[in-house]
Amino acid sequence: MKNAGENVLIVDKVERKPLHVQIYEQLKKQILSGKLLPQTKLPSIRELSIELSVSRNTVEYAYQQLYTEGYIYSKPKSGYFVAVLDSDFVAHPANVTSLAIEQVAEGGVTYQYDFHPASLAPDSFPSKIWRSLYIDCLKEQSIQFNVYSNRQGEHSLRREIQLYLERSRGVFCDPAQIVIGSGLQDSLTLIAQLLRDEHTMLAVEEPGYWIPRSVFSNNGFELRTVSVHENGLAVEALKHTGSTVVYVTPSHQFPLGYVMPAENRMNLINWSKMVGGVIIEDDYDSELRYHGKPIPALQGLHPGGNIIYIGTFSKVLSPTLRINYMVLPHRLLRKYNQLFSDYACTVPLLDQRTLARFMEQGYWERHLRKMRNIYKKRYEAIIQAVDRHFGSSAQIVGQGAGLHIVLTLRDTRFTENEIVRRAQEKGIRLLSLADAYLQHRAGYPQFMMGFGGMQPADIERGVAQLYRYCL
Ligand SMILES: Cc1ncc(COP(=O)(O)O)c(C=O)c1O
């Protein structure tokens, strides 16, 4: 397609991405970059379909999506035109400092090579199946649109989660102990409110995930940091904090990736028995283990104990759904029922029912296998690329699972912040490990490098580029 500004659209029929998505993405990019100016008339559906040798439906889908998102508007009998967008959304061509960085609708920045640890494979969501299951649920006679659904979440979903957890994570519970929520922050907010009568401190892993820190401190808890070594949380150090609540990621320590061995798990459980301590076990990505079997959860070692187990659908299915779950020990369940009797479940009923069917009909297990394969290839690509380009100048910590690795650079002349900035200027996003520390940290520069959102070939190119700006 050529029009004002000689903008060209190219569709690649070999690529796996659907053609209408390719057209939609390119047009959106041209609109946001200011290459397609407001009020510019787009070619008619017929013209563009002939020009690109695609069906009219393909172009129509692309235009529909742009129309729905407000990038274009239509005039009766005249066709589609580029909308006037809020100036915050549109990058002025003269202001674009790097070709690799482009403005996106949310006003943020997308990177050519995005190594953010939370980046996931785009286009992997099973939309077709999800849509069909969602419609089936919508047609169900038993859906009542005039009442609030169960506070802890749909029974059918809790039942599926219980079966899945028992089968693959060794978690033992009853569906009555499961509370569906809309993400870690939602579950932790409830937990903080459940615990704050009897506890005043939260011990957290150092380095560790930042969400529990902010949720608990926002709820009046003091934070105590506990160091992490190759066996995970240092339980001896935990004992000296005086805290009676601890947040841990034993199956894949965030961010270092260490797995807590059985002996240290028993030490932690013994600590909990000794001080009446509560363990919050965040099992966020243990499905994604690329070698050997996933490690059973801590909860399964002491199902009657004071362990709150938390899992999520964000990593394997989608963070956009905002669906997670926690398993409460019986003692806290009673308190939960007293405290939150007026609360409603935060996840929409139809999403819960759709997910329950997705699990019941075997799609979840299938999707899990598919995603594990995709991410395994990406994981291998990053390990090989780091080895090929950095060689002995870099060390990788915590291997074999999850969606990111931690890279340590021993021979660089730059600081961690300088490297993050230099990479960013070239369109590469990495996160400094300092973000995972509460206290100041000395030592070699370290980075979290996510590999979930990029194809193996891009990972290879991204690591090669990064090497040039790091040493
Ligand atoms: C350590 C950790 N826990 C939990 C989660 C999942 O959070 P949520 O269920 O809110 O998406 C993440 C997501 O990145 C994480 O890194």
The ligand as a MOL file (V3000), in Angstrom:
LIG
                    3D

  0  0  0     0  0            999 V3000
M  V30 BEGIN CTAB
M  V30 COUNTS 16 16 0 0 0
M  V30 BEGIN ATOM
M  V30 1 C 7.4470 -14.1030 41.8180 0
M  V30 2 C 6.1220 -13.9560 41.1350 0
M  V30 3 N 5.0200 -14.3810 41.7700 0
M  V30 4 C 3.8010 -14.2930 41.1900 0
M  V30 5 C 3.6460 -13.7610 39.9300 0
M  V30 6 C 2.2750 -13.7650 39.3000 0
M  V30 7 O 1.5360 -12.7200 39.6220 0
M  V30 8 P 0.0200 -12.5600 39.1220 0
M  V30 9 O -0.7110 -13.8350 39.4460 0
M  V30 10 O -0.4480 -11.4090 39.8860 0
M  V30 11 O 0.0520 -12.2870 37.6550 0
M  V30 12 C 4.7640 -13.2710 39.2480 0
M  V30 13 C 4.5870 -12.6550 37.9350 0
M  V30 14 O 5.4570 -12.1350 37.3020 0
M  V30 15 C 6.0370 -13.3820 39.8610 0
M  V30 16 O 7.1280 -12.9620 39.2340 0
M  V30 END ATOM
M  V30 BEGIN BOND
M  V30 1 1 1 2
M  V30 2 1 2 3
M  V30 3 2 2 15
M  V30 4 2 3 4
M  V30 5 1 4 5
M  V30 6 1 5 6
M  V30 7 2 5 12
M  V30 8 1 6 7
M  V30 9 1 7 8
M  V30 10 2 8 9
M  V30 11 1 8 10
M  V30 12 1 8 11
M  V30 13 1 12 13
M  V30 14 1 12 15
M  V30 15 2 13 14
M  V30 16 1 15 16
M  V30 END BOND
M  V30 END CTAB
M  END
